[in-house]
Amino acid sequence: TGCDSGFGFGLAKRLDSLGFTVFAGCLLADSGGEGSKKLRTECSSRLRTVQIDVTDDGQVQAAVQHVRDSLPTGSEGLYALVNNAGVWQPGEIEWVSMATYRRVMEVNTFGTVRITKSFLPLIRRAKGRVVNISSVRGLHAGPMAGAYSMAKAAMEFFSDALRHEMHKWGVKVVIVEPGGFARATDITLPAIINRLVEDMRNNAEYVVKEDYGMEYFDFTMKQLRIDDQGESAARDPSAVIDAMVDAVTLTTPSHRY
């Protein structure tokens, strides 16, 4: 999932180059998304883009049926599922609306659960693996990332529980935990950050705005823009994609990368 850009886009291309049959789940596959267009034009016929919004039960079930119908002749199931789709939300805990908390959890946590449960029969039959893209934020919470850290922490425990349960089926469950790779993905593009900031500014409760003050709010969000677009944020996603490839291809992958 999440192959429109970033790690998912890079992994889809890399696995295609290695000879895999790839079903690249894209949020905008059916609506002219640039990422899905590039995948179709730059990759071999083994790669197929699949429309999938991880929060939409109908789209998820349609994707499962499409994959099932498209498996190569003689295939017992799906060798690997990579849960990569995710959203990010900055802001102090008091600033973030309940609707936003729900959206972040719906995509990052429940989206992963929904996709995994739907594809597990195909994974089990192939004795394949599930690879979940989490984050160091799921291990170490810090300021300005409470909603994101909560969602990724839930993914960590979901993955660990699933690993225990899938052992009897010969299915492996792997977690990849990227660190500071903001510049290597679209998750913190300036336009996205600006939209999220304005949403918080407009929807924060009056008492929160009054007590914190707009000067503090603006300064904090300015620093966030600098941190996430600064030199400390890696531009090259290769290290993460390498780990994702290992998680998919190694006979005995680590539990975590």
Phi, psi and omega in degrees: 000164177067038183269008178295330184198180171061219184299319181297317178299313181295320180293318180302315179295318182295315181294325175298318181293337179273358176098007179286152163279122188241128170254102186269103180286122182233139178294328186244029182298324184263004182233030173076026179298139182296322181298313180293325176298314181296320179298318181292326183273331187263347184250172181284176179289351177289337181267131178231131176276144182230127176292123179203117169258116188293350178265359186250108182303319181297315179295322180295315180294324176295322179294319178300315180295320179298315180295314180302317181287340186257000181298141179302150179304133179089352180285136180275341183173209184255128185287322182210143172242127179245110177272101185242338184300137179194160175232159182235143178222112176278169174126146175294155189304320180291338185277336189271131182287157177298325178299322180289319175305315181296320181296316180297317178292322182297320180280303190286326183255296184292332174297317177297316179296315182299311180297315183298310180301324183288324184264352185303321178304319178291324179291315182300318184294333179265000187050049185271218184208156175244128179243117181251126181269106181259224181190154172299338177294341176280349179255325185227104180283144177223178179292154174072008181219032184299313182297315181295315181297318177303313183295318181287327176297319177298321178297322179302310183288325174301315182295317180295317178296317180297322180300316179298316185288330183272351182303318182294342179265356183076021180262132179263147178232123187235142176245134173248129187238082179296154176258240186275076180243034184302321184283350180270356180229175177269002190292336179234036173302144181310318181297323179290315179300315181300319179295318180295320179297314181295324178297317178294317180301318184284331188253354178297146179297150184303316183296327178292314177300318183294315185286318180282320183086141182294332179296316178294316180302310183295319179296315182297316181289329175296317178296324178298316178300317180295314183297315185281343178247007184279183185291338180287343179273118185295138179271328188266119181277004189303320182298320179290317180296322176302316179295321178295319178296317177301317180299327181278323194257332185292142179298319179233082181287158174292160175291328182221146174232000000 
